[in-house]
């Protein structure tokens, strides 16, 4: 059987902890990228909704003007 000394065990534990930290940071970076993409998509959707809403309001004003002109006649 192979037995490790305290130095080897400490070194293995230290390397394992470092590997876990690196992996956690990798996952964190990937999640940050995913959240950034979701944020970009939300901004695009919001912009589309705002432009569509502006179009609808403009059309609504035109219709109201047309109805006021008809009522005056």
Secondary structure, 3 states (H helix, E strand, C coil): CCCCCHHHHHHHHHHHHHHHHHHHHHHHHHHHHHHHHHHHHHHHHHHHHHHHHHHHHHHHHHHHHHHHHHHHC
